[in-house]
Amino acid sequence: MDLIKKFIPYYKPYIGVFLFDLFCATVLSIIDLVFPQFIRILRETLFLEEPAIIMKRIWIIGLLLLVLYFIRFLCRWYVTYWGHMMGAKMESGMRKELFERFEAFSFSYYDTHNTGEMMSKLVSDLFDISELAHHGPENIFISFVKIVGSFILLMRINVPMTLCLVSVVFVMAVFSVSRNRKMRATFSDNRKKVAGINSSLQDTLGGIKVVKSFTGEEIEEKKFDKSNLAFLESKKDNYKQMALFHSGNNFFEGLLFVTVIVAGGVFIAKGQMTVEDMAIYALYINIFINPVNVLVEFTEQLQKGLAGFGRFCEVMDTVPEIVDKEGAKELTHVEGVIDYEDVSFAYGEEDSVLDHISLHVDKGKNIAIVGPSGGGKTTLCSLLPRFYDVTGGSVKIDGVDIRDVTQRSLRSFIGIVQQDVYLFNGTVRENIAYGKPDATMDEIREAAEKADLTDFINSLSDGFDTLVGERGARLSGGQKQRIAIARVFLKNPPILILDEATSALDNESERYVQDSLEKLSVGRTTITIAHRLSTILGADEIIVLGSNGIEERGTHKELLRTGGLYEKYYRMQFE
């Protein structure tokens, strides 16, 4: 009931369509109920008249029936088309909500959740919710009208026999409710297992180059088989419950016909019922059983939809860890002065990654951060655009605590070039323009030129309109990196973070990319994370970040003279 209460408000934007859908469903039900009664009335009136009178009036009656069934045609069209469109629009709106919620989560959410599971919630779960949104109220309403209407009409024909039928339906309802609870658990398990398959598939296909280079096809097949067989076992349990549910209800439907034949025969023998009334009664039995069947089949759809909606609510009820505080201001101008004041940070319940770090960076300065892997270099930089929030202390830009401004305005002033460049499956132009979606073609060309991309782009068959492939699969590492640099040139932020931007490149590519990065850094406050010390020799200040926090700081020459940790790293690389 809690899930249903949460689901009802999603009908609000479509209340007009919803109410007219129910009106059309009512008309459909009434026309279906009228037909057997129409036959009964004709049997008692017109069909007792002279043949000539019957011939004269039957055409009028036929025309009336034709009009009724044309109205039925229009109502069925509306229910089928607009009813489904209402469900599809609700699905689309919920998918938009879910996507926006995924985007709102901080990096810590993605550290613990799998992309394949998220895709399952965005696609398959919401499709089941869409079907429930349309068919749920409609099926219940039509079934209610038909069951109540046929019950009233059956009571008018023969009260005792109708009460016999009601007793069978009551037992059938008790059976359905008891089996329904077991079905719901299996449908919920199905959804989790489908998410497991999506997760395994996404993981394998995303790393297909690694799989093939290590001949890991058999390993991946075993991993996929495990999740696939788990889903099969889940379906096995689900189908067992469904089989018992449907076969049991079919038995009760047959029992209704048995009751009609036996009880009808008894009442005819006692003179309490005519053969004609029993024939009409049999017609109404079909109308009575049909909505019962619909409700039985709807139960499966209900469980699928509620299972999917439950998973949807799990995400929507998860509060993003990083949100704009109430009254957060827009950051409108940035000089580029950065201060880390007594900053500490830990991932969840883990030990602290950063402890009481204090660091000041003047406007336009170029500082570099070096140190061992796992020492917190990337984490320190990730705190600046609020990808994570500090667990202690504060981070300030131009003296303003970054938690006091909106995330969107904050990040608009920060450019990031990472080691693992992500290019979207589009054209070169689209990927460069991601730094400024409303950029003109001249601006895009200028950014490409600054990133030393002009000759490369001119060599492509379609120039800027060349497709780069998924994650930039058609380009080399250096080419992808320079496209990422062009993005930042176009964005033109006053603060720049270079996260090991050249560590994965060969020497020649590194030289081109490093030239581009040096151009990009001019006039900007730049923080560089580097393993290759050759790329940071000209930094204004080098910070050595170790397990004990900031262990050394100074220029390249100063740190070499001290003979400390930096000097050790330098000798290891160059000697």
C-alpha positions as CSV (number, residue, x, y, z in Angstrom):
1,M,0.0,0.0,0.0
2,D,2.9,2.4,0.7
3,L,4.2,1.8,-2.9
4,I,0.7,2.4,-4.3
5,K,0.4,5.6,-2.3
6,K,3.7,6.8,-3.8
7,F,2.6,5.8,-7.3
8,I,-0.7,7.6,-7.4
9,P,0.7,11.2,-7.6
10,Y,2.3,10.3,-11.0
11,Y,-1.2,10.4,-12.5
12,K,-1.7,14.0,-11.6
13,P,-0.3,15.6,-14.9
14,Y,-2.5,13.3,-16.9
15,I,-5.7,13.4,-14.8
16,G,-7.9,14.5,-17.8
17,V,-6.7,11.6,-20.0
18,F,-7.0,9.2,-17.0
19,L,-10.6,10.2,-16.2
20,F,-11.7,10.0,-19.8
21,D,-10.0,6.7,-20.2
22,L,-12.1,5.4,-17.2
23,F,-15.2,6.9,-18.8
24,C,-14.5,5.0,-22.0
25,A,-13.8,1.9,-20.1
26,T,-17.2,2.3,-18.4
27,V,-19.0,2.6,-21.7
28,L,-17.2,-0.5,-23.0
29,S,-18.3,-2.5,-19.9
30,I,-21.9,-1.2,-20.2
31,I,-22.2,-2.1,-23.9
32,D,-20.9,-5.6,-23.1
33,L,-23.4,-6.0,-20.3
34,V,-26.3,-4.7,-22.4
35,F,-26.0,-7.3,-25.2
36,P,-27.3,-10.4,-23.4
37,Q,-30.0,-8.3,-21.7
38,F,-30.9,-7.0,-25.1
39,I,-31.4,-10.5,-26.4
40,R,-33.6,-11.3,-23.3
41,I,-35.8,-8.3,-23.9
42,L,-36.2,-9.1,-27.6
43,R,-37.1,-12.7,-26.7
44,E,-39.9,-11.5,-24.4
45,T,-41.2,-8.7,-26.7
46,L,-40.4,-8.4,-30.4
47,F,-39.7,-12.1,-31.1
48,L,-43.3,-12.9,-29.9
49,E,-44.8,-10.5,-32.6
50,E,-45.9,-11.4,-36.1
51,P,-43.2,-12.0,-38.7
52,A,-44.1,-8.9,-40.6
53,I,-43.6,-6.7,-37.5
54,I,-40.3,-8.5,-36.7
55,M,-39.1,-7.8,-40.3
56,K,-40.0,-4.2,-40.1
57,R,-38.4,-3.4,-36.7
58,I,-35.3,-5.6,-36.8
59,W,-33.5,-3.2,-39.1
60,I,-34.0,-0.3,-36.7
61,I,-32.7,-2.5,-33.9
62,G,-29.7,-3.6,-36.0
63,L,-28.9,0.1,-36.8
64,L,-29.1,0.9,-33.0
65,L,-26.7,-2.0,-32.3
66,L,-24.4,-0.8,-35.1
67,V,-24.3,2.7,-33.5
68,L,-23.5,1.1,-30.1
69,Y,-20.7,-0.9,-31.5
70,F,-19.3,2.1,-33.3
71,I,-19.2,3.9,-30.0
72,R,-17.5,0.9,-28.6
73,F,-15.0,1.1,-31.4
74,L,-14.2,4.7,-30.6
75,C,-13.9,4.0,-26.8
76,R,-11.6,1.0,-27.4
77,W,-9.4,3.1,-29.7
78,Y,-9.1,5.8,-27.0
79,V,-8.4,3.4,-24.2
80,T,-5.8,1.5,-26.3
81,Y,-4.0,4.5,-27.8
82,W,-4.3,7.3,-25.2
83,G,-4.2,4.9,-22.3
84,H,-0.9,3.5,-23.5
85,M,0.4,6.9,-24.3
86,M,-0.4,8.0,-20.8
87,G,1.6,5.1,-19.4
88,A,4.5,5.8,-21.8
89,K,4.6,9.5,-20.8
90,M,4.6,8.5,-17.1
91,E,7.4,6.1,-17.9
92,S,9.3,8.8,-19.7
93,G,8.8,11.3,-16.9
94,M,9.9,8.8,-14.3
95,R,13.0,7.8,-16.4
96,K,13.9,11.5,-16.5
97,E,13.6,11.8,-12.7
98,L,15.7,8.7,-12.3
99,F,18.3,9.9,-14.7
100,E,18.5,13.3,-13.0
101,R,18.8,11.6,-9.6
102,F,21.7,9.4,-10.9
103,E,23.4,12.6,-12.1
104,A,22.8,14.2,-8.7
105,F,24.7,11.5,-6.8
106,S,28.3,12.2,-5.8
107,F,31.2,10.0,-6.8
108,S,30.8,8.0,-3.6
109,Y,27.5,6.5,-4.9
110,Y,29.2,5.3,-8.1
111,D,32.0,3.9,-6.1
112,T,29.5,1.4,-4.6
113,H,26.9,0.9,-7.4
114,N,27.2,-0.9,-10.7
115,T,26.4,0.8,-14.0
116,G,24.6,-2.3,-15.3
117,E,22.2,-2.3,-12.4
118,M,21.4,1.4,-13.0
119,M,20.7,0.7,-16.6
120,S,18.3,-2.1,-15.6
121,K,16.4,0.3,-13.4
122,L,16.2,2.9,-16.2
123,V,15.0,0.5,-18.9
124,S,13.3,-2.8,-17.9
125,D,11.9,-1.8,-14.5
126,L,10.3,1.3,-15.9
127,F,8.7,-0.6,-18.8
128,D,6.9,-2.8,-16.3
129,I,5.8,0.3,-14.4
130,S,4.5,1.9,-17.6
131,E,2.3,-1.2,-18.3
132,L,1.0,-1.1,-14.7
133,A,0.3,2.6,-15.0
134,H,-2.0,2.1,-18.0
135,H,-3.6,-1.3,-17.4
136,G,-3.8,-1.2,-13.6
137,P,-6.7,1.3,-13.0
138,E,-8.3,0.5,-16.3
139,N,-8.4,-3.3,-15.7
140,I,-9.6,-2.9,-12.1
141,F,-12.3,-0.4,-13.1
142,I,-13.6,-2.4,-16.1
143,S,-13.6,-5.6,-14.1
144,F,-15.4,-4.0,-11.2
145,V,-18.1,-2.6,-13.5
146,K,-18.6,-5.9,-15.3
147,I,-18.5,-8.0,-12.1
148,V,-21.0,-5.8,-10.2
149,G,-23.2,-5.3,-13.3
150,S,-23.4,-9.0,-14.2
151,F,-23.9,-9.9,-10.6
152,I,-27.0,-7.6,-10.4
153,L,-28.4,-8.9,-13.6
154,L,-27.7,-12.5,-12.6
155,M,-29.5,-11.9,-9.3
156,R,-32.5,-10.7,-11.3
157,I,-32.5,-14.0,-13.2
158,N,-32.0,-16.4,-10.3
159,V,-30.9,-15.4,-6.7
160,P,-30.0,-18.9,-5.3
161,M,-27.8,-19.9,-8.3
162,T,-26.0,-16.5,-8.2
163,L,-25.2,-17.0,-4.5
164,C,-23.7,-20.4,-5.3
165,L,-21.5,-18.7,-7.9
166,V,-20.5,-16.0,-5.4
167,S,-19.4,-18.7,-2.9
168,V,-17.1,-20.2,-5.6
169,V,-15.7,-16.8,-6.5
170,F,-15.0,-16.1,-2.8
171,V,-12.9,-19.3,-2.4
172,M,-11.1,-18.3,-5.7
173,A,-10.3,-14.9,-4.3
174,V,-8.8,-16.3,-1.1
175,F,-6.7,-18.7,-3.2
176,S,-5.5,-15.9,-5.5
177,V,-4.5,-13.6,-2.6
178,S,-2.5,-16.4,-0.9
179,R,-0.6,-17.3,-4.1
180,N,-0.1,-13.6,-5.0
181,R,2.1,-13.0,-2.0
182,K,4.5,-15.7,-3.0
183,M,4.6,-14.5,-6.6
184,R,5.6,-11.0,-5.5
185,A,8.7,-12.3,-3.8
186,T,9.8,-14.2,-7.0
187,F,9.2,-11.1,-9.2
188,S,11.3,-9.0,-6.9
189,D,14.1,-11.6,-7.1
190,N,13.8,-11.7,-10.9
191,R,14.5,-7.9,-11.1
192,K,17.7,-8.3,-9.0
193,K,18.9,-11.2,-11.1
194,V,18.2,-9.3,-14.4
195,A,20.3,-6.4,-12.9
196,G,23.0,-8.9,-12.2
197,I,23.1,-10.0,-15.9
198,N,23.2,-6.4,-17.1
199,S,26.0,-5.7,-14.6
200,S,28.0,-8.7,-15.9
201,L,27.4,-7.8,-19.5
202,Q,28.3,-4.1,-19.1
203,D,31.5,-5.1,-17.2
204,T,32.6,-7.5,-19.9
205,L,31.8,-5.4,-22.9
206,G,33.3,-2.3,-21.3
207,G,36.6,-4.1,-20.9
208,I,36.5,-6.2,-24.0
209,K,40.0,-5.1,-25.1
210,V,41.4,-6.4,-21.8
211,V,39.4,-9.6,-22.0
212,K,40.8,-10.3,-25.5
213,S,44.4,-9.3,-24.7
214,F,44.5,-11.7,-21.7
215,T,42.4,-14.4,-23.5
216,G,39.9,-14.1,-20.7
217,E,36.9,-15.1,-22.8
218,E,36.4,-18.3,-20.8
219,I,36.7,-16.4,-17.5
220,E,34.1,-13.9,-18.6
221,E,31.8,-16.7,-19.9
222,K,31.9,-18.4,-16.5
223,K,31.1,-15.1,-14.7
224,F,28.2,-14.5,-17.1
225,D,27.0,-18.1,-16.8
226,K,26.9,-17.7,-13.0
227,S,24.6,-14.6,-13.2
228,N,22.6,-16.1,-16.1
229,L,22.0,-19.4,-14.2
230,A,21.1,-17.4,-11.1
231,F,18.4,-15.6,-13.2
232,L,17.2,-19.0,-14.6
233,E,16.8,-20.4,-11.1
234,S,14.9,-17.3,-10.1
235,K,12.6,-17.7,-13.2
236,K,12.2,-21.4,-12.2
237,D,10.8,-20.4,-8.8
238,N,8.7,-17.6,-10.4
239,Y,7.2,-20.0,-13.0
240,K,6.4,-22.6,-10.3
241,Q,4.3,-20.0,-8.4
242,M,2.7,-18.7,-11.6
243,A,1.8,-22.2,-12.8
244,L,0.1,-22.9,-9.5
245,F,-1.6,-19.5,-9.5
246,H,-3.0,-19.8,-13.1
247,S,-3.8,-23.5,-13.0
248,G,-5.6,-23.0,-9.7
249,N,-7.7,-20.1,-11.0
250,N,-8.5,-22.0,-14.2
251,F,-9.8,-24.8,-12.0
252,F,-12.1,-22.4,-10.2
253,E,-13.3,-21.0,-13.5
254,G,-14.3,-24.5,-14.6
255,L,-16.0,-25.0,-11.2
256,L,-18.1,-21.9,-12.0
257,F,-19.4,-23.6,-15.2
258,V,-20.0,-26.9,-13.3
259,T,-22.0,-24.9,-10.7
260,V,-24.1,-23.3,-13.5
261,I,-24.9,-26.6,-15.2
262,V,-25.6,-28.6,-12.0
263,A,-27.5,-25.9,-10.2
264,G,-29.3,-24.8,-13.4
265,G,-30.4,-28.4,-14.0
266,V,-31.7,-28.6,-10.5
267,F,-33.7,-25.3,-10.8
268,I,-35.1,-26.3,-14.2
269,A,-36.2,-29.6,-12.8
270,K,-38.0,-27.9,-10.0
271,G,-39.6,-25.4,-12.4
272,Q,-37.8,-22.4,-10.8
273,M,-35.9,-21.5,-14.0
274,T,-36.6,-21.7,-17.7
275,V,-34.2,-23.1,-20.3
276,E,-34.2,-19.6,-22.0
277,D,-33.2,-18.0,-18.7
278,M,-30.4,-20.5,-18.3
279,A,-29.1,-19.7,-21.8
280,I,-29.1,-16.0,-20.9
281,Y,-27.5,-16.9,-17.6
282,A,-24.7,-18.8,-19.5
283,L,-24.0,-15.6,-21.6
284,Y,-23.6,-13.6,-18.4
285,I,-21.4,-16.2,-16.9
286,N,-18.9,-15.5,-19.7
287,I,-19.1,-11.8,-19.0
288,F,-18.7,-12.5,-15.3
289,I,-15.7,-14.8,-15.7
290,N,-13.9,-12.5,-18.3
291,P,-13.1,-9.7,-15.7
292,V,-12.2,-12.4,-13.2
293,N,-9.6,-13.7,-15.7
294,V,-8.4,-10.1,-16.4
295,L,-7.9,-9.6,-12.6
296,V,-6.0,-12.9,-12.4
297,E,-3.7,-12.0,-15.2
298,F,-3.4,-8.5,-13.9
299,T,-2.0,-9.8,-10.7
300,E,1.2,-10.9,-12.5
301,Q,1.5,-7.5,-14.1
302,L,0.9,-5.8,-10.7
303,Q,3.7,-7.7,-9.1
304,K,6.1,-6.9,-11.9
305,G,5.2,-3.3,-11.8
306,L,5.4,-3.0,-8.0
307,A,8.7,-4.8,-7.9
308,G,10.1,-2.3,-10.5
309,F,8.6,0.6,-8.7
310,G,10.0,-0.5,-5.4
311,R,13.5,-0.5,-7.0
312,F,12.7,2.9,-8.5
313,C,11.7,4.3,-5.0
314,E,14.9,2.9,-3.5
315,V,16.9,5.2,-5.8
316,M,14.6,8.2,-5.5
317,D,14.5,7.9,-1.7
318,T,18.4,7.9,-1.6
319,V,19.4,11.4,-0.6
320,P,22.5,12.6,-2.6
321,E,25.5,13.1,-0.3
322,I,26.4,16.4,-1.9
323,V,23.7,18.9,-2.4
324,D,23.6,22.7,-2.6
325,K,22.9,24.2,0.8
326,E,19.8,26.3,1.3
327,G,20.5,29.8,0.1
328,A,23.7,28.8,-1.8
329,K,24.9,31.6,-4.0
330,E,26.0,31.6,-7.6
331,L,29.7,32.0,-8.1
332,T,30.0,34.8,-10.7
333,H,33.7,35.7,-10.7
334,V,36.8,33.8,-9.8
335,E,40.4,35.1,-9.5
336,G,41.8,31.7,-8.7
337,V,43.1,31.8,-5.1
338,I,42.7,28.4,-3.5
339,D,42.9,27.5,0.2
340,Y,42.7,24.0,1.8
341,E,42.3,24.8,5.5
342,D,42.9,21.9,7.9
343,V,41.2,19.5,5.4
344,S,40.5,15.8,6.3
345,F,38.7,13.2,4.3
346,A,37.8,9.5,4.5
347,Y,35.8,7.2,2.1
348,G,32.9,6.0,4.3
349,E,34.0,4.0,7.3
350,E,37.6,3.6,5.9
351,D,40.7,5.1,7.5
352,S,41.3,8.7,6.6
353,V,42.9,9.4,3.2
354,L,43.8,13.0,4.1
355,D,44.5,14.3,7.6
356,H,44.7,18.0,8.5
357,I,46.0,19.2,5.1
358,S,46.5,23.0,4.8
359,L,47.6,24.4,1.4
360,H,47.5,27.9,-0.1
361,V,47.7,28.6,-3.9
362,D,48.0,32.1,-5.2
363,K,46.2,33.3,-8.3
364,G,47.8,32.1,-11.6
365,K,50.3,29.9,-9.8
366,N,51.2,26.4,-11.1
367,I,51.6,23.9,-8.4
368,A,52.3,20.2,-8.7
369,I,51.4,17.3,-6.4
370,V,53.6,14.2,-6.3
371,G,53.7,11.2,-4.0
372,P,53.1,7.5,-3.8
373,S,49.9,5.8,-5.3
374,G,47.1,5.9,-2.7
375,G,48.6,8.9,-1.0
376,G,45.5,11.1,-1.7
377,K,46.7,13.2,-4.6
378,T,43.6,12.7,-6.8
379,T,41.3,12.8,-3.7
380,L,42.8,16.2,-2.8
381,C,42.0,17.6,-6.2
382,S,38.5,16.0,-6.3
383,L,37.6,18.0,-3.2
384,L,38.0,21.3,-5.1
385,P,35.0,20.8,-7.5
386,R,33.1,19.0,-4.7
387,F,33.1,15.6,-6.3
388,Y,33.4,14.6,-2.6
389,D,32.8,16.7,0.5
390,V,35.5,17.2,3.1
391,T,34.9,15.3,6.4
392,G,36.9,18.0,8.2
393,G,38.1,21.5,7.5
394,S,37.2,23.5,4.5
395,V,38.1,24.3,0.9
396,K,37.9,27.9,-0.3
397,I,38.2,29.7,-3.6
398,D,38.9,33.5,-3.3
399,G,38.1,33.2,0.4
400,V,34.7,31.7,-0.2
401,D,33.9,28.2,1.2
402,I,32.9,26.1,-1.8
403,R,30.0,24.6,0.2
404,D,28.4,28.1,0.2
405,V,28.0,28.3,-3.6
406,T,26.1,26.1,-6.1
407,Q,27.9,23.1,-7.5
408,R,27.0,24.1,-11.1
409,S,28.5,27.6,-10.8
410,L,31.6,26.2,-8.9
411,R,32.4,23.6,-11.5
412,S,31.9,26.1,-14.4
413,F,35.1,27.8,-13.2
414,I,37.2,24.6,-13.0
415,G,38.6,22.7,-16.0
416,I,39.9,19.1,-15.6
417,V,42.1,17.0,-17.8
418,Q,42.4,13.4,-16.6
419,Q,44.6,10.5,-17.5
420,D,41.6,8.4,-18.6
421,V,39.9,10.6,-21.2
422,Y,36.3,9.9,-21.8
423,L,35.0,10.8,-25.3
424,F,31.3,10.5,-26.1
425,N,30.1,8.5,-29.1
426,G,29.8,11.4,-31.5
427,T,31.9,13.6,-33.7
428,V,35.1,15.4,-33.0
429,R,33.2,18.7,-33.1
430,E,30.6,17.5,-30.6
431,N,33.3,16.3,-28.2
432,I,35.2,19.5,-28.3
433,A,32.0,21.6,-28.0
434,Y,31.2,19.7,-24.8
435,G,33.2,22.4,-23.0
436,K,30.9,25.0,-24.3
437,P,27.7,23.7,-25.9
438,D,26.7,27.0,-27.5
439,A,30.1,27.6,-29.0
440,T,30.4,28.8,-32.6
441,M,32.3,26.8,-35.2
442,D,35.0,29.5,-35.2
443,E,35.5,29.1,-31.4
444,I,35.7,25.3,-31.8
445,R,38.4,25.7,-34.5
446,E,40.3,28.1,-32.3
447,A,40.2,25.7,-29.4
448,A,41.4,22.8,-31.7
449,E,44.3,25.0,-33.0
450,K,45.4,25.8,-29.4
451,A,45.4,22.1,-28.6
452,D,47.5,21.3,-31.7
453,L,44.7,19.4,-33.3
454,T,44.3,21.3,-36.6
455,D,46.6,19.1,-38.8
456,F,45.1,15.9,-37.3
457,I,41.5,17.0,-37.9
458,N,42.3,18.2,-41.5
459,S,43.7,14.7,-42.2
460,L,40.4,13.1,-41.3
461,S,38.0,12.2,-44.1
462,D,35.1,14.2,-42.5
463,G,37.2,16.7,-40.6
464,F,35.3,17.9,-37.5
465,D,32.4,15.7,-38.3
466,T,34.4,12.5,-38.1
467,L,32.9,10.0,-35.6
468,V,35.3,9.1,-32.8
469,G,33.6,5.8,-31.8
470,E,32.6,4.6,-28.4
471,R,34.9,6.1,-25.8
472,G,37.0,7.5,-28.7
473,A,37.9,3.9,-29.8
474,R,39.0,5.2,-33.3
475,L,41.6,7.6,-31.9
476,S,45.0,7.2,-30.3
477,G,45.7,8.1,-26.6
478,G,47.4,11.3,-27.6
479,Q,44.6,12.4,-30.0
480,K,42.0,11.8,-27.3
481,Q,44.0,13.7,-24.8
482,R,44.3,16.7,-27.1
483,I,40.6,16.7,-27.7
484,A,40.1,16.8,-24.0
485,I,42.5,19.7,-23.8
486,A,40.6,21.5,-26.6
487,R,37.4,21.1,-24.5
488,V,39.0,22.9,-21.6
489,F,40.4,25.6,-23.9
490,L,36.8,26.2,-25.1
491,K,35.5,26.3,-21.5
492,N,38.3,28.7,-20.6
493,P,38.2,28.3,-16.8
494,P,40.4,30.3,-14.4
495,I,41.3,27.1,-12.4
496,L,42.8,24.0,-14.0
497,I,43.3,20.5,-12.7
498,L,45.7,18.2,-14.6
499,D,45.3,14.7,-13.2
500,E,48.3,12.6,-14.5
501,A,47.2,13.8,-18.0
502,T,50.3,12.4,-19.8
503,S,51.2,9.3,-17.7
504,A,49.6,6.9,-20.2
505,L,51.2,8.3,-23.4
506,D,54.3,7.4,-25.4
507,N,57.1,9.9,-25.5
508,E,56.2,11.5,-28.7
509,S,52.5,11.9,-27.8
510,E,53.6,13.2,-24.4
511,R,55.7,15.9,-26.0
512,Y,52.7,17.2,-28.1
513,V,50.3,16.9,-25.2
514,Q,52.7,18.6,-22.8
515,D,53.1,21.5,-25.2
516,S,49.3,21.9,-25.3
517,L,49.0,21.7,-21.5
518,E,51.6,24.4,-21.1
519,K,49.6,26.7,-23.4
520,L,46.5,25.8,-21.5
521,S,48.1,26.6,-18.1
522,V,49.1,30.1,-19.0
523,G,47.2,32.7,-16.9
524,R,45.3,30.0,-14.9
525,T,45.7,28.7,-11.4
526,T,46.9,25.1,-12.2
527,I,47.2,22.0,-10.0
528,T,49.0,19.2,-11.6
529,I,49.1,15.6,-10.4
530,A,52.1,13.9,-11.9
531,H,54.0,10.6,-11.8
532,R,56.4,11.7,-14.5
533,L,58.4,14.4,-12.8
534,S,59.7,15.7,-16.2
535,T,56.4,17.3,-16.7
536,I,56.5,19.4,-13.6
537,L,60.1,20.7,-13.4
538,G,58.9,24.3,-14.1
539,A,56.1,24.3,-11.5
540,D,56.0,27.3,-9.1
541,E,55.8,24.9,-6.2
542,I,55.9,21.2,-5.8
543,I,53.9,19.5,-3.0
544,V,55.1,16.0,-1.9
545,L,52.0,14.3,-0.4
546,G,52.7,11.1,1.6
547,S,51.1,9.0,4.3
548,N,51.9,11.7,6.8
549,G,50.3,14.5,4.8
550,I,52.4,17.2,3.1
551,E,55.9,16.0,3.7
552,E,57.9,18.4,1.5
553,R,57.2,21.5,-0.5
554,G,59.3,23.9,-2.6
555,T,60.6,24.3,-6.2
556,H,62.3,21.5,-8.1
557,K,65.7,22.8,-7.3
558,E,64.9,23.4,-3.6
559,L,63.6,19.9,-3.1
560,L,66.6,18.3,-4.8
561,R,68.9,20.2,-2.4
562,T,67.0,18.9,0.6
563,G,67.7,15.3,-0.4
564,G,64.3,14.1,0.8
565,L,61.5,12.1,-0.7
566,Y,61.2,14.1,-3.8
567,E,64.9,13.7,-4.5
568,K,64.5,10.0,-4.1
569,Y,61.6,9.9,-6.7
570,Y,63.7,12.0,-9.1
571,R,66.8,9.7,-8.9
572,M,64.6,6.7,-9.4
573,Q,63.1,8.1,-12.6
574,F,66.2,9.7,-14.1
575,E,69.0,7.5,-13.0
